[in-house]
Amino acid sequence: MKHKLIVFIAIALSLYSLSVTNSGCAQIGMPTGGLKDSLAPVLVRASPDNKATNAQEKKISLTFNEYVEVEDPFKNVIVTPVPKGNPEIRFNLKTVTVRLKDSLLPNTTYSINFGNSIKDVNEGNIYRDFTYVFSTGDKIDSLQLRGKVVLAETGKTDSTLLVLLYRNAVDSSVATRRPDYIARVTPEGTFNFKYLPQGNFRVYALKDGDGNKSYNSKTEMFGFLPGDKEITVADSSANVLLYAYEQEKPKPVGATGAAPKPKLEKKLRYSGQPAKQDLLTPLTITFNNPVTVDQQKIYLTDTNYNRIAGVKFSLDSTDTKISLAANWKPETDYVLFVDKDIAKDSLGNTLAKSDTIRFATKKNEDYGRIVIRFTNLDLSKNPVLQFLEGEEVKYSYPITSPEWSNQLFPPGDYGIRILLDDNKNGKWDPGDFSKKLQPETSILLPQKLGIKANWDNEREIKL
């Protein structure tokens, strides 16, 4: 009995010792650090107060509950009415300071829109859509002007655009002076001016390429109301729709004339599968230098070397690509003869040798059949159905009835757009502000259309 008691006490002491040892080890861990900060900064004090009236201070101090920074204030912070001199914006620890350099206008509501530029230093949490407001008069103006900007050519939207408001403006104001009010465009294309006074305004959309806040280049994206009419802001809210366009396409960056190469090179390019000519497009030969072409030195035959009639040859605007348009027959072999003297560049170079090119065309089963039925489509606006691959208009067809069909359509996934072709020239035309001419507009359909080969493809489109 005594022996059993001694064993029991020994086991108990061992367990106690083990418990103490493990307990001590558990207390020597590294701290977890707590939850990650996911909260945006909070404004705790403003001087003058946010939405203060009869304020005359040109220095505004904003204090937050944590250390903050302002990302690219020159680009992201908008002060309205727009001052002549850019404000000075600084941040230090928990305080953001704005110094206005211009004299304050009497009885005017000012707003400083920080957008999403204020964020905390440690985690980068953003204080979204923060606007500070004050008035030099005895009230805060409360009228609004809402609207949307659509890219006229594509039907898409662009969040890099600005919307400009001018008071007491003439036609040339948008080119000669800064606007009175500026608003950003959202990714959805919408904009909203707040804290506006009652009055008449001219409204413009602008992609401000040079930062001058004025329309001074035909390559800048620009939009204006029909007739450049003023809009009256008199009630709590007004709405406008602007179509933006580029009157002239900007030249590619770094585009320069390349020095001619010592020899011409010929390259045959097909628009469909390798070694199979598309039934719907011309066959093309591309040269590496601009050339002059002798069309008598190239001709198309069948496999018995009988010339094919009705072939049309053309040289593109760069003088580098010959197109051969023919009434291609499906599943047919052809032979193209290219004489070495067909082309000559500015240095007198010609091809090294003549060439004979054999190729075959696709078969009807390589294409899909498509039927599109339209509802609420205004045929008086000369609609043109456009099929897109990326940003490129791949195929374009005028629509003359509520149902459109095509028995041979290349397979693929296409975006669909409807161009309202005012002048019936089959292509989109930009506006001209000097003539108060609005651009032609397009309707971009939200869903793509998939075309399968050897398949009946149908779609109902309700506008």
C-alpha positions in Angstrom: 0.0 0.0 0.0 2.8 2.3 0.9 4.6 1.4 -2.3 1.5 2.4 -4.4 1.2 5.7 -2.6 4.8 6.6 -3.5 4.2 5.7 -7.1 1.1 7.9 -7.2 2.9 10.9 -5.7 5.8 10.4 -8.3 3.4 10.4 -11.2 1.5 13.4 -9.9 4.8 15.4 -9.5 5.8 14.5 -13.1 2.5 15.6 -14.5 2.7 18.9 -12.6 6.2 19.5 -13.8 5.2 18.8 -17.4 2.2 21.2 -17.1 4.4 24.0 -15.7 7.0 23.5 -18.5 4.4 23.6 -21.3 2.6 26.6 -19.7 5.9 28.5 -19.7 6.6 27.7 -23.4 3.1 28.9 -24.4 3.8 32.3 -22.9 6.9 33.0 -25.1 5.1 33.4 -28.4 5.3 36.5 -30.9 2.4 38.8 -30.8 -0.1 38.5 -33.7 -0.1 42.2 -34.4 -3.9 42.5 -34.5 -6.3 43.0 -37.5 -5.1 44.8 -40.6 -6.4 48.4 -40.8 -9.1 48.6 -43.5 -10.8 51.8 -42.5 -10.5 55.0 -44.4 -9.3 58.2 -42.7 -11.9 60.3 -40.9 -12.1 64.1 -41.0 -12.1 65.2 -37.4 -11.7 69.0 -37.8 -11.8 71.6 -40.6 -11.0 75.3 -40.5 -13.1 76.9 -41.7 -15.8 74.3 -40.9 -17.0 72.2 -43.8 -20.0 74.0 -45.4 -19.2 77.2 -43.5 -20.9 80.4 -44.7 -19.5 83.9 -44.8 -16.0 82.4 -44.9 -13.2 84.7 -46.1 -10.1 82.6 -45.3 -8.0 81.5 -48.3 -6.2 78.9 -46.1 -8.1 75.7 -45.4 -6.9 73.2 -42.9 -8.3 69.6 -42.8 -7.3 67.4 -39.9 -7.8 63.6 -39.9 -7.7 60.9 -37.3 -4.5 59.3 -38.8 -1.5 60.2 -40.9 -2.6 60.9 -44.5 -1.2 61.9 -47.9 -2.7 63.4 -51.0 -1.8 61.6 -54.2 -0.9 63.8 -57.2 -3.0 66.8 -56.0 -2.3 68.9 -59.2 -4.1 66.2 -61.2 -6.7 64.9 -58.8 -7.9 67.9 -56.8 -10.5 70.1 -58.5 -11.4 73.6 -57.1 -14.5 75.3 -58.3 -15.1 78.0 -59.3 -11.9 77.3 -61.1 -9.2 79.8 -59.9 -6.8 81.5 -62.3 -3.8 80.4 -60.3 -3.4 76.8 -59.1 -3.9 76.4 -55.4 -1.1 75.2 -53.1 -1.9 71.8 -51.5 0.3 70.3 -48.8 0.0 67.5 -46.4 1.9 66.8 -43.1 1.2 64.1 -40.6 -2.6 64.2 -40.0 -3.3 67.6 -41.7 -4.0 68.6 -45.3 -3.6 72.3 -46.1 -5.0 74.2 -49.1 -4.0 77.8 -49.9 -6.1 79.6 -52.5 -4.0 82.2 -54.4 -6.9 84.2 -56.0 -9.1 86.7 -54.3 -12.4 85.1 -53.2 -15.5 86.1 -55.1 -18.4 87.5 -53.1 -21.5 85.4 -52.4 -20.0 82.4 -54.0 -20.0 78.7 -53.1 -16.6 77.1 -53.4 -16.0 73.3 -53.5 -12.7 71.5 -53.3 -13.2 68.0 -54.7 -10.4 65.6 -53.7 -11.8 62.7 -55.5 -10.0 59.6 -54.3 -6.7 61.3 -53.7 -6.7 61.3 -49.8 -5.5 58.0 -48.3 -3.8 56.9 -45.0 -0.1 56.5 -45.0 0.2 53.0 -43.6 -2.3 50.9 -45.5 -3.4 53.2 -48.4 -7.1 53.2 -47.4 -8.8 55.8 -49.5 -11.2 58.5 -48.3 -13.4 58.3 -51.4 -15.2 61.1 -53.1 -14.4 63.7 -50.4 -15.5 67.3 -51.2 -14.9 70.3 -48.9 -17.4 73.2 -49.3 -17.7 76.7 -48.1 -19.4 79.9 -49.1 -18.3 83.6 -49.0 -22.0 84.5 -48.8 -24.7 83.6 -46.3 -25.9 80.4 -48.0 -24.5 77.3 -49.7 -25.7 77.0 -53.3 -27.5 73.6 -53.8 -28.4 73.3 -57.5 -27.0 70.4 -59.5 -26.3 69.5 -63.2 -26.2 65.8 -64.0 -25.5 64.1 -67.3 -23.6 61.6 -69.3 -20.8 61.6 -71.9 -20.7 59.0 -74.7 -18.0 58.5 -77.2 -19.8 59.2 -80.5 -17.8 56.8 -82.7 -17.9 53.8 -80.4 -20.8 54.2 -78.0 -18.4 53.6 -75.1 -17.5 55.8 -72.2 -14.2 57.3 -71.0 -13.5 58.2 -67.4 -10.5 60.4 -68.3 -12.8 63.0 -69.8 -13.8 66.2 -67.9 -17.0 68.2 -68.2 -16.6 72.0 -68.3 -19.2 74.7 -67.4 -18.9 78.3 -68.5 -20.9 81.3 -67.3 -21.2 84.5 -69.4 -19.5 82.7 -72.3 -19.3 83.2 -76.0 -18.4 80.6 -78.7 -14.7 81.1 -78.3 -14.6 80.9 -74.5 -13.9 77.2 -74.4 -10.7 77.9 -76.4 -9.6 81.1 -74.8 -10.2 80.8 -71.0 -10.5 78.3 -68.2 -14.0 77.1 -67.3 -15.9 78.2 -64.2 -16.7 74.7 -63.0 -15.2 71.3 -63.7 -16.5 67.8 -63.0 -15.0 64.3 -63.6 -16.6 61.6 -65.7 -17.2 58.3 -64.0 -16.3 54.9 -65.7 -20.1 54.7 -66.5 -19.8 58.0 -68.3 -21.9 60.0 -65.8 -21.0 63.3 -64.2 -22.6 65.5 -61.5 -22.0 69.1 -60.7 -23.1 70.0 -57.2 -23.3 73.3 -55.3 -24.2 75.3 -58.4 -25.8 78.7 -58.4 -28.8 79.5 -60.5 -28.0 80.6 -64.0 -27.2 79.8 -67.7 -24.2 77.7 -68.6 -22.5 76.4 -71.7 -21.5 72.8 -71.3 -18.5 70.9 -72.9 -16.8 67.6 -72.6 -13.0 67.6 -73.0 -10.1 65.2 -72.8 -7.5 67.7 -71.7 -4.4 66.6 -73.3 -2.1 69.5 -72.4 -3.6 70.4 -69.0 -4.8 73.9 -70.1 -8.5 73.1 -69.4 -9.3 74.5 -72.8 -10.1 73.1 -76.3 -7.2 74.1 -78.4 -6.5 71.1 -80.6 -8.7 69.2 -83.1 -7.1 66.0 -81.9 -8.5 66.4 -78.3 -11.6 64.5 -77.5 -14.4 67.1 -77.3 -18.2 67.4 -77.1 -20.8 70.1 -77.0 -24.6 70.5 -76.9 -26.4 70.8 -80.2 -26.1 74.4 -81.5 -23.7 75.1 -78.5 -26.8 76.2 -76.7 -26.8 77.3 -73.1 -28.5 75.2 -70.4 -30.4 76.9 -67.6 -29.8 75.6 -64.1 -32.8 76.7 -62.1 -34.3 73.8 -60.2 -32.7 71.1 -58.0 -31.4 69.1 -60.9 -30.9 69.2 -64.7 -29.7 66.5 -67.1 -27.6 66.7 -70.3 -26.2 64.2 -72.9 -22.9 65.0 -74.6 -21.3 63.1 -77.5 -17.5 63.4 -77.6 -15.4 63.0 -80.7 -12.0 63.6 -82.1 -12.2 65.8 -85.2 -8.8 64.7 -86.3 -7.1 61.5 -85.2 -3.7 62.1 -83.4 -0.6 60.9 -85.3 1.0 57.8 -83.8 3.8 58.7 -81.4 7.2 58.4 -83.1 5.8 58.0 -86.5 8.5 59.0 -89.0 9.3 58.2 -92.6 11.5 55.1 -92.8 14.5 55.1 -95.1 13.9 52.8 -98.1 15.5 49.3 -97.9 17.9 48.2 -100.7 15.6 45.5 -102.0 11.9 44.9 -102.3 10.4 42.0 -100.4 7.1 40.4 -101.3 4.9 38.8 -98.7 1.6 37.1 -99.5 -1.0 37.5 -96.6 -4.3 35.7 -96.2 -7.1 37.1 -94.2 -8.3 33.6 -93.1 -6.7 30.3 -92.3 -3.1 29.6 -93.7 -3.1 28.6 -97.4 -6.9 29.1 -97.7 -8.2 32.3 -99.3 -11.2 33.9 -97.7 -14.2 34.0 -100.0 -15.3 37.4 -98.8 -12.1 39.5 -98.9 -9.4 40.4 -101.5 -6.1 38.6 -101.7 -3.3 41.0 -100.8 0.4 41.3 -101.6 2.4 43.6 -99.3 5.7 45.2 -100.1 8.2 46.5 -97.6 8.6 49.9 -99.4 6.2 52.2 -101.2 6.1 51.3 -104.9 4.6 52.1 -108.3 2.8 49.1 -109.8 2.4 47.9 -113.4 -1.0 46.0 -113.2 -0.1 44.2 -116.5 2.6 42.3 -114.7 0.2 40.4 -112.4 -2.7 38.1 -113.3 -4.9 35.4 -111.9 -5.7 32.0 -113.6 -7.4 28.7 -112.9 -5.3 25.5 -112.8 -5.5 25.3 -116.6 -3.9 28.7 -116.8 -7.1 30.4 -118.2 -7.2 34.0 -117.0 -9.9 34.9 -114.5 -12.1 37.7 -115.7 -13.4 40.5 -113.5 -10.4 40.7 -111.2 -9.9 44.2 -109.8 -6.5 45.4 -108.7 -5.9 48.4 -106.4 -3.0 49.9 -104.5 -3.7 51.2 -101.0 -2.9 54.8 -99.7 0.5 53.7 -98.4 1.6 52.4 -101.8 2.7 49.2 -100.2 -0.3 46.8 -100.6 -1.9 45.4 -103.7 -5.4 44.0 -103.3 -6.9 41.6 -105.8 -10.7 41.5 -105.5 -12.3 38.6 -107.3 -15.6 36.6 -107.3 -14.0 33.7 -105.5 -15.6 30.3 -106.0 -15.6 28.0 -103.0 -13.2 25.0 -102.8 -11.4 26.1 -106.0 -7.7 26.1 -106.8 -6.1 29.3 -108.4 -2.8 30.4 -109.7 -1.4 33.9 -109.3 1.5 35.0 -111.6 3.7 37.9 -110.3 6.3 39.2 -112.7 9.5 40.5 -111.1 8.9 43.9 -112.8 5.4 44.4 -111.3 6.7 47.0 -108.8 9.4 49.6 -108.4 10.4 51.6 -105.4 11.9 55.1 -105.3 15.4 53.8 -105.7 14.4 51.8 -108.8 14.6 48.4 -107.0 12.4 45.6 -108.3 11.8 42.1 -107.2 14.6 39.6 -107.5 12.6 37.1 -109.6 9.2 36.3 -110.9 6.9 34.1 -108.8 4.0 31.7 -109.2 1.7 31.3 -106.3 -0.8 28.5 -106.0 -3.6 28.6 -103.5 -7.2 27.4 -102.8 -10.3 29.0 -101.5 -12.4 28.0 -98.5 -15.6 26.1 -98.7 -19.1 27.3 -97.8 -19.2 25.1 -94.7 -16.3 27.2 -93.3 -18.8 30.0 -92.7 -21.9 30.5 -90.5 -25.4 31.7 -91.5 -26.7 34.6 -89.6 -30.1 36.3 -89.1 -30.6 39.4 -86.9 -34.0 40.8 -86.2 -34.3 44.4 -84.9 -37.0 45.9 -82.8 -37.4 49.7 -82.4 -34.7 50.4 -85.0 -35.3 53.8 -86.7 -34.5 53.0 -90.4 -34.8 56.7 -91.3 -31.5 57.4 -89.5 -29.6 55.2 -92.0 -28.4 52.6 -89.6 -25.2 50.6 -90.4 -24.6 47.3 -88.7 -20.9 47.0 -87.6 -19.1 43.8 -86.5 -16.1 44.5 -84.3 -12.9 42.5 -83.5 -11.5 44.4 -80.6 -11.7 48.1 -81.6 -11.5 47.3 -85.3 -14.6 47.4 -87.5 -14.2 44.1 -89.3 -17.5 44.1 -91.3 -20.0 46.8 -92.0 -23.5 46.5 -93.6 -26.3 49.1 -94.1 -29.6 48.0 -92.6 -32.7 48.6 -94.8 -35.3 46.4 -93.0 -36.0 45.1 -89.5 -34.4 41.8 -90.5 -30.8 41.4 -91.8 -29.3 38.1 -92.9 -26.0 36.8 -94.4 -25.4 33.2 -95.6 -21.6 33.4 -95.6 -20.3 35.0 -92.4 -16.8 34.3 -91.0 -16.9 32.5 -87.6 -15.8 34.3 -84.5 -16.9 36.3 -81.5 -17.9 39.8 -82.5 -18.9 43.0 -80.8 -21.9 44.7 -82.4 -22.4 48.4 -83.0 -25.0 50.3 -84.9 -23.8 53.5 -86.6 -26.4 56.2 -87.4 -25.0 57.3 -90.7 -26.5 60.7 -91.3 -24.8 61.4 -94.6 -25.1 57.8 -95.9 -21.4 57.5 -96.7 -21.0 54.2 -94.9 -18.5 55.4 -92.2 -18.5 57.4 -89.0 -17.9 61.2 -89.4 -16.7 63.5 -86.5 -18.3 66.8 -85.5 -17.0 70.3 -86.2 -17.4 72.8 -83.4 -16.6 75.7 -85.7 -19.6 74.8 -87.8 -21.7 73.7 -84.8 -21.9 70.3 -86.5 -22.5 67.3 -84.2 -20.7 64.0 -84.8 -22.5 61.0 -86.0 -23.3 58.6 -83.2 -23.2 54.9 -82.6 -25.1 52.5 -80.3 -22.9 49.8 -78.8 -24.8 46.6 -77.9 -23.8 45.1 -74.5 -23.4 41.5 -75.6 -21.1 39.9 -78.1 -22.3 37.7 -80.9 -20.7 34.3 -81.4 -20.8 32.9 -85.0 -20.2 29.2 -85.5 -19.1 27.6 -88.8 -21.8 25.6 -90.7 -24.4 26.8 -88.2 -27.6 28.8 -88.3 -26.9 31.8 -85.9 -29.9 34.0 -84.9 -30.2 37.0 -82.6 -33.1 39.3 -81.6 -32.0 42.8 -80.9 -34.3 45.3 -79.1 -33.2 48.9 -79.0 
